Amino acid sequence: MKKSLIKFSALILAVVMISSLGTACNSAGSGDGAGNNSPAQPSTPAAPTTPPSGEYTGPVMKVKVATMCPLSGESARMGVTVEAAIKAAEQHMAEDEYLNPAYEIEFIRPLIDDENATEKAVTAANLAISLDPHIVIGHHLTTMVIASTPLFEEAKIPVIGIISGFGAVDAAIEEGWEWFYMGTVTEKDSSFTLAEFLYEVKGLRNFLFLARNNESGMPSAESLMDNLEALGANIDRNKQYMLHDINDIDFTAQAMRAKELGVDCIATYAMSANQALVLYDQVEQIYGPVPETCFLSGGTAWGQPQMAELFPGEKLQGLVFPTGYIMDPDDEFKERFRQQFKENDPESQWPGDNQARIYDACWNIATAINMMVEAEGYLDPSDIVVFRERLNYYFSQIDRQGVQGHIQYNEFTDGRMIKNANVGEWQSDGTAIKIYPK
């Protein structure tokens, strides 16, 4: 599968090169181990300038951030939550006086609409580059990151992809990306954590795997199968593995297969909230009650607020999903994020995993700036080439506790940020709690 993903990545990159040339002509102005397969790391810093010895008295210097997210189309709600997460981070950092006062982070507005569509990735990236940002946040699809990151690599602009898919990790290793960062735990790690929970904690043994027929769903489901087999599960992939498309709205065949095999768990990947509700209803109609007859598990998509917005409370209760972020009322930092996000969201919803990725990205940018000042003094952002290079270096050195967990980019050489995932469980009141690891 990895070889096919790399070929897929190469195909997209070839298309991107042609597309970006056309866009440029029409624009007036966007490891888990050491070895030869690891992407090159940012260069070692030159001898630092004199660090600040007193209070800064000059004009406040702006660090510009371009953000790519969907503002229109079916995923427009996601863009609203991105804006709310940014505002929550701005509010929290201002209250704590976290950022060195010599600097101000300017999130360029309006945000860039990428429509959450792979074919729009190059256009959005070119627009972002034309705004002369110091760093970029986006996109939310692995295929979009694969398509646009080569443009940021060429422009030497750090970019934080708000994605977790295998394809981006493979592309980062294969292409040797030096300016790209993952915005969350990868599917590789979340599938391992979920397998442990399903097999060892829940004691489930007979599975049906459903995956969207794309570069996100298939490798994630296959990784979960690999991890379950390593734990001792017997899986017949010809019978226990079924694919679906993004527009499928009938899961009768899948529910009938579950009944035929007598499975005790259906594990899904890259399945939307709408599809999940259809699956739930058809499993209950054809096979039996959930979770008594059949336990349901989703991928990271099931951890998004849309699940709580769509599912009735009695059906939401007990559905599980792997995630980086999970609420913890006893964690003051996480709780402030939760409350401030809700205050800034026009629909007053609680945040999910995607919103936590944006929030952590904002704090990580501020952290990198603070580290840079501490080591090298007050670098002027108007020298944009040098400032981007230094910001990229210090971003790679981040070591802090975010709302998703321990963030330490430089610990991994395969583009990962957080090594271990959590398993969350939905409650009937629309909240989600961490149930594994304890």
C-alpha positions as CSV (number, residue, x, y, z in Angstrom):
1,M,0.0,0.0,0.0
2,K,2.8,2.4,0.8
3,K,4.3,2.0,-2.7
4,S,0.9,2.7,-4.2
5,L,0.6,5.8,-2.1
6,I,4.0,7.1,-3.1
7,K,3.0,6.5,-6.8
8,F,-0.3,8.4,-6.0
9,S,1.7,11.2,-4.4
10,A,4.0,11.4,-7.4
11,L,1.1,11.6,-9.8
12,I,-0.5,14.5,-7.8
13,L,2.9,16.3,-7.7
14,A,3.3,16.0,-11.4
15,V,-0.2,17.5,-11.9
16,V,0.6,20.2,-9.4
17,M,3.8,21.3,-11.3
18,I,1.8,21.8,-14.4
19,S,-1.1,23.5,-12.6
20,S,1.2,25.9,-10.6
21,L,3.0,27.0,-13.8
22,G,-0.4,27.9,-15.3
23,T,-1.5,29.7,-12.2
24,A,1.8,31.6,-12.0
25,C,1.4,32.8,-15.6
26,N,-2.1,34.0,-14.9
27,S,-1.4,35.6,-11.5
28,A,-0.4,39.2,-10.8
29,G,1.1,38.4,-7.5
30,S,1.0,31.2,-2.8
31,G,10.5,8.6,11.6
32,D,10.3,6.9,13.5
33,G,13.9,6.2,12.8
34,A,17.1,7.6,11.4
35,G,18.4,6.7,8.0
36,N,18.3,7.6,4.3
37,N,14.5,7.6,4.2
38,S,14.2,10.5,6.7
39,P,13.4,14.0,5.3
40,A,16.1,16.6,5.7
41,Q,15.9,18.6,8.9
42,P,16.1,22.4,9.0
43,S,19.6,23.7,9.0
44,T,21.5,24.2,12.2
45,P,21.4,27.9,13.2
46,A,24.3,30.2,12.6
47,A,25.9,31.8,15.6
48,P,23.1,33.6,17.4
49,T,23.0,37.4,17.6
50,T,23.0,38.9,21.1
51,P,19.8,37.8,22.9
52,P,17.7,40.6,24.4
53,S,19.1,41.9,27.6
54,G,16.4,44.4,28.4
55,E,12.8,45.4,27.7
56,Y,12.1,46.0,24.0
57,T,11.1,49.6,23.3
58,G,10.8,49.6,19.4
59,P,7.7,49.4,17.3
60,V,5.7,46.1,17.5
61,M,6.7,43.8,14.7
62,K,4.0,41.8,12.8
63,V,4.4,38.1,12.0
64,K,1.9,37.2,9.2
65,V,0.1,33.9,9.1
66,A,-2.0,32.8,6.1
67,T,-4.7,30.2,6.8
68,M,-6.3,28.0,4.1
69,C,-9.6,26.3,5.0
70,P,-13.1,25.8,3.5
71,L,-15.3,28.9,3.6
72,S,-17.8,27.8,1.0
73,G,-19.4,24.6,-0.2
74,E,-20.4,21.5,1.9
75,S,-17.5,22.0,4.3
76,A,-18.1,25.7,5.0
77,R,-18.9,25.1,8.6
78,M,-15.3,23.9,9.1
79,G,-14.0,27.3,8.1
80,V,-16.3,28.9,10.7
81,T,-14.7,26.7,13.4
82,V,-11.2,27.5,12.1
83,E,-11.9,31.2,12.7
84,A,-13.3,30.4,16.1
85,A,-10.2,28.4,17.1
86,I,-7.9,31.2,15.9
87,K,-9.9,33.8,17.9
88,A,-9.8,31.5,21.0
89,A,-6.0,31.2,20.7
90,E,-5.6,34.9,20.2
91,Q,-7.7,35.6,23.3
92,H,-5.9,33.0,25.5
93,M,-2.4,34.1,24.5
94,A,-3.3,37.8,25.1
95,E,-4.7,37.1,28.5
96,D,-1.6,35.2,29.5
97,E,0.7,37.7,27.8
98,Y,2.4,34.7,26.2
99,L,3.9,36.1,23.1
100,N,7.0,38.3,23.4
101,P,5.6,41.9,23.4
102,A,8.0,42.9,20.6
103,Y,5.8,40.9,18.2
104,E,2.2,40.6,17.1
105,I,0.8,37.6,15.2
106,E,-1.4,38.8,12.4
107,F,-3.7,36.1,11.0
108,I,-4.4,37.5,7.6
109,R,-8.1,38.0,7.0
110,P,-10.2,37.0,5.2
111,L,-9.0,33.5,5.5
112,I,-8.3,31.8,2.2
113,D,-11.1,29.6,0.9
114,D,-9.8,26.3,-0.3
115,E,-13.3,24.7,-0.5
116,N,-11.8,21.5,1.1
117,A,-11.4,20.4,-2.5
118,T,-8.1,18.9,-3.9
119,E,-8.5,20.6,-7.2
120,K,-8.5,24.0,-5.4
121,A,-5.3,23.3,-3.4
122,V,-2.9,24.9,-5.9
123,T,-5.0,28.0,-6.3
124,A,-5.3,28.5,-2.6
125,A,-1.5,27.9,-2.1
126,N,-0.6,30.4,-4.7
127,L,-2.9,33.0,-3.2
128,A,-1.3,32.3,0.2
129,I,2.2,32.7,-1.1
130,S,1.2,36.0,-2.8
131,L,0.3,37.5,0.6
132,D,3.9,37.2,1.7
133,P,3.2,35.3,5.0
134,H,5.9,34.1,7.4
135,I,4.1,30.9,7.9
136,V,1.0,29.1,6.6
137,I,-1.7,26.9,8.2
138,G,-3.8,24.4,6.1
139,H,-5.3,22.3,4.5
140,H,-7.7,19.7,6.0
141,L,-7.3,17.0,3.4
142,T,-4.2,14.9,2.8
143,T,-4.5,15.1,-1.0
144,M,-4.6,18.9,-0.7
145,V,-1.4,18.9,1.4
146,I,0.3,16.6,-1.1
147,A,-0.7,18.9,-3.9
148,S,0.3,22.3,-2.4
149,T,3.3,21.6,-0.1
150,P,5.8,21.5,-3.0
151,L,4.9,25.1,-3.7
152,F,5.7,26.1,-0.1
153,E,8.9,24.1,-0.2
154,E,9.9,26.0,-3.3
155,A,9.0,29.3,-1.7
156,K,10.7,28.3,1.5
157,I,7.6,29.1,3.7
158,P,6.8,26.9,6.7
159,V,3.4,25.2,6.5
160,I,1.4,23.3,9.1
161,G,-1.0,20.7,7.5
162,I,-4.1,20.1,9.6
163,I,-4.1,16.5,8.6
164,S,-3.1,13.0,9.8
165,G,-3.1,10.8,6.7
166,F,-0.5,8.3,5.6
167,G,-0.1,10.0,2.2
168,A,1.4,13.1,3.7
169,V,3.8,11.2,5.9
170,D,5.0,9.1,2.9
171,A,5.3,12.2,0.7
172,A,7.3,14.1,3.4
173,I,9.7,11.2,3.6
174,E,9.9,10.5,-0.1
175,E,10.2,14.1,-1.2
176,G,12.4,15.2,1.7
177,W,10.2,18.1,2.7
178,E,12.0,20.6,5.0
179,W,9.2,23.2,5.6
180,F,6.2,21.0,6.3
181,Y,4.8,20.0,9.7
182,M,2.0,17.6,10.6
183,G,-0.7,19.3,12.7
184,T,-1.7,16.3,14.8
185,V,-1.2,12.6,15.6
186,T,-0.9,10.5,12.4
187,E,-3.3,7.8,11.4
188,K,-0.4,5.4,11.8
189,D,-0.3,6.0,15.5
190,S,-4.0,6.3,16.1
191,S,-4.7,2.9,14.4
192,F,-2.3,1.3,16.8
193,T,-3.9,2.9,19.9
194,L,-7.4,2.0,18.6
195,A,-6.4,-1.7,18.0
196,E,-5.1,-2.0,21.5
197,F,-8.4,-0.7,22.9
198,L,-10.7,-2.8,20.7
199,Y,-8.8,-6.1,21.1
200,E,-7.2,-5.9,24.6
201,V,-9.6,-3.6,26.5
202,K,-13.0,-4.4,24.9
203,G,-12.1,-8.0,24.1
204,L,-13.5,-7.9,20.6
205,R,-12.5,-10.6,18.2
206,N,-14.7,-10.6,15.1
207,F,-14.6,-7.5,13.0
208,L,-16.0,-5.9,9.8
209,F,-13.9,-3.1,8.4
210,L,-15.5,-0.3,6.3
211,A,-13.3,2.3,4.6
212,R,-13.9,5.1,2.1
213,N,-12.3,4.2,-1.2
214,N,-9.5,6.8,-1.1
215,E,-6.0,7.6,0.1
216,S,-7.2,8.3,3.6
217,G,-9.7,5.6,4.5
218,M,-8.0,2.6,2.9
219,P,-4.5,2.8,4.4
220,S,-6.0,3.7,7.8
221,A,-8.3,0.7,7.8
222,E,-5.5,-1.6,6.6
223,S,-3.2,-0.3,9.3
224,L,-5.9,-1.1,11.9
225,M,-6.1,-4.6,10.5
226,D,-2.3,-5.0,10.6
227,N,-2.2,-3.9,14.3
228,L,-5.1,-6.2,15.2
229,E,-3.5,-9.1,13.5
230,A,-0.3,-8.4,15.4
231,L,-2.3,-8.7,18.6
232,G,-3.7,-12.0,17.6
233,A,-6.9,-11.3,15.6
234,N,-7.7,-13.6,12.6
235,I,-9.0,-11.5,9.7
236,D,-10.1,-12.6,6.3
237,R,-9.8,-9.4,4.3
238,N,-11.7,-10.8,1.4
239,K,-14.8,-11.1,3.6
240,Q,-14.2,-8.7,6.4
241,Y,-13.1,-5.6,4.4
242,M,-15.6,-3.5,2.4
243,L,-15.1,-0.1,0.6
244,H,-17.6,2.7,0.1
245,D,-17.6,6.1,-1.7
246,I,-18.1,9.6,-0.3
247,N,-21.6,9.8,-1.8
248,D,-22.9,6.5,-0.6
249,I,-26.1,6.8,1.5
250,D,-27.1,3.1,1.7
251,F,-25.2,0.6,3.9
252,T,-27.7,-2.2,3.6
253,A,-25.0,-4.6,2.1
254,Q,-22.6,-3.8,4.9
255,A,-25.2,-4.4,7.6
256,M,-26.2,-7.7,6.0
257,R,-22.5,-8.7,5.8
258,A,-22.1,-7.9,9.5
259,K,-25.1,-10.2,10.3
260,E,-23.8,-12.9,8.0
261,L,-20.4,-13.0,9.7
262,G,-21.8,-12.5,13.2
263,V,-19.3,-9.7,13.9
264,D,-19.1,-8.1,17.3
265,C,-17.5,-4.8,15.9
266,I,-17.8,-2.7,12.8
267,A,-14.7,-0.4,12.5
268,T,-15.0,2.5,10.0
269,Y,-12.6,4.9,8.5
270,A,-13.2,8.2,6.6
271,M,-16.9,7.9,7.1
272,S,-18.9,11.2,7.5
273,A,-21.3,11.8,10.3
274,N,-24.3,11.5,7.8
275,Q,-23.0,8.2,6.6
276,A,-22.4,7.0,10.2
277,L,-26.0,7.7,11.2
278,V,-27.3,5.8,8.1
279,L,-25.0,2.9,9.0
280,Y,-26.1,2.9,12.6
281,D,-29.8,2.8,11.7
282,Q,-29.4,0.0,9.1
283,V,-27.3,-2.1,11.5
284,E,-30.0,-1.9,14.1
285,Q,-32.7,-2.7,11.6
286,I,-31.0,-5.6,9.9
287,Y,-28.6,-7.0,12.5
288,G,-29.4,-5.9,16.1
289,P,-29.1,-3.1,18.7
290,V,-25.9,-1.0,19.0
291,P,-23.7,-1.6,20.9
292,E,-25.2,-4.7,22.5
293,T,-25.1,-6.8,19.3
294,C,-22.5,-4.9,17.4
295,F,-20.0,-2.3,18.7
296,L,-19.3,0.7,16.4
297,S,-16.0,2.4,16.0
298,G,-15.0,5.3,13.8
299,G,-11.8,6.9,12.6
300,T,-10.8,10.4,13.5
301,A,-13.7,11.8,11.5
302,W,-16.1,10.5,14.2
303,G,-14.5,12.8,16.7
304,Q,-15.7,16.0,15.0
305,P,-18.6,18.2,16.4
306,Q,-20.8,17.2,13.4
307,M,-21.4,13.8,15.1
308,A,-22.9,15.5,18.2
309,E,-24.9,17.9,16.0
310,L,-26.4,15.1,13.9
311,F,-26.8,12.1,16.2
312,P,-29.6,11.9,18.8
313,G,-28.1,11.5,22.3
314,E,-29.2,7.9,22.8
315,K,-27.5,6.9,19.5
316,L,-24.4,9.0,20.1
317,Q,-23.7,7.4,23.5
318,G,-20.9,4.9,23.4
319,L,-19.6,5.5,19.9
320,V,-15.7,5.6,20.0
321,F,-13.0,7.2,17.9
322,P,-9.2,7.7,18.0
323,T,-8.1,11.3,18.5
324,G,-5.3,13.6,19.5
325,Y,-7.5,16.0,21.5
326,I,-10.0,15.0,24.0
327,M,-11.7,17.2,26.7
328,D,-10.5,17.0,30.3
329,P,-12.3,19.3,32.7
330,D,-9.5,18.9,35.2
331,D,-6.9,20.3,32.7
332,E,-7.1,24.1,33.1
333,F,-5.4,24.8,29.7
334,K,-7.8,22.5,27.8
335,E,-10.8,23.8,29.6
336,R,-10.0,27.4,28.7
337,F,-9.7,26.3,25.1
338,R,-13.0,24.6,25.3
339,Q,-14.8,27.5,26.8
340,Q,-13.2,30.2,24.7
341,F,-13.8,28.3,21.5
342,K,-17.5,28.0,22.4
343,E,-17.7,31.7,23.1
344,N,-16.2,32.5,19.6
345,D,-18.2,29.9,17.7
346,P,-21.4,31.5,16.2
347,E,-23.2,28.2,16.9
348,S,-21.8,27.9,20.4
349,Q,-20.6,24.4,19.9
350,W,-17.9,22.6,21.8
351,P,-14.6,22.1,19.9
352,G,-13.4,18.8,18.4
353,D,-10.1,17.4,17.2
354,N,-9.8,19.6,14.1
355,Q,-10.3,22.8,16.1
356,A,-7.7,21.6,18.6
357,R,-5.2,21.2,15.7
358,I,-5.7,24.9,14.7
359,Y,-5.5,26.1,18.3
360,D,-2.2,24.2,18.9
361,A,-0.8,25.5,15.6
362,C,-1.4,29.1,16.8
363,W,0.3,28.5,20.1
364,N,3.2,26.7,18.4
365,I,3.8,29.7,16.1
366,A,4.0,32.0,19.2
367,T,6.3,29.5,20.9
368,A,8.7,29.4,18.0
369,I,8.8,33.2,18.0
370,N,9.6,33.3,21.7
371,M,12.3,30.7,21.3
372,M,13.8,32.7,18.5
373,V,13.9,35.9,20.5
374,E,15.5,34.0,23.5
375,A,18.3,32.6,21.3
376,E,18.9,35.3,18.7
377,G,17.3,38.5,19.7
378,Y,14.7,40.6,18.0
379,L,14.8,39.5,14.4
380,D,13.0,41.8,12.0
381,P,10.1,40.1,10.1
382,S,10.5,42.6,7.2
383,D,13.6,40.6,6.3
384,I,11.1,37.9,5.2
385,V,13.6,35.3,3.8
386,V,15.7,35.2,6.9
387,F,12.8,35.4,9.3
388,R,11.0,32.5,7.6
389,E,14.2,30.4,7.8
390,R,14.7,31.1,11.5
391,L,11.1,30.6,12.3
392,N,11.2,27.2,10.4
393,Y,14.2,26.1,12.5
394,Y,12.7,27.0,15.9
395,F,9.3,25.5,14.9
396,S,11.2,22.2,14.4
397,Q,12.5,22.6,18.0
398,I,9.2,23.0,19.8
399,D,8.7,21.0,22.9
400,R,5.5,21.9,24.8
401,Q,2.2,20.6,26.1
402,G,-0.7,21.5,23.9
403,V,-4.4,20.7,24.0
404,Q,-3.7,17.6,21.9
405,G,-0.9,16.3,24.1
406,H,2.9,16.5,24.2
407,I,4.1,18.4,21.1
408,Q,7.7,17.8,20.1
409,Y,8.4,18.0,16.3
410,N,12.1,17.3,16.5
411,E,11.6,14.0,18.2
412,F,10.4,12.3,15.0
413,T,11.9,12.2,11.6
414,D,8.8,11.2,9.6
415,G,6.8,14.4,9.9
416,R,4.9,13.3,13.0
417,M,4.1,15.7,15.9
418,I,2.4,13.6,18.6
419,K,3.3,9.9,18.9
420,N,0.4,8.5,21.0
421,A,-3.3,8.9,20.3
422,N,-6.3,8.7,22.6
423,V,-9.6,6.8,22.3
424,G,-12.6,9.0,23.0
425,E,-16.2,8.0,23.7
426,W,-19.2,10.1,22.9
427,Q,-21.7,10.8,25.7
428,S,-25.4,11.3,25.3
429,D,-25.1,15.0,26.2
430,G,-22.9,15.7,23.1
431,T,-19.6,15.7,25.0
432,A,-16.7,13.2,24.5
433,I,-14.5,11.8,27.2
434,K,-11.1,10.0,27.1
435,I,-11.5,6.3,27.8
436,Y,-8.1,5.0,26.7
437,P,-5.3,5.0,27.7
438,K,-6.1,5.6,31.3
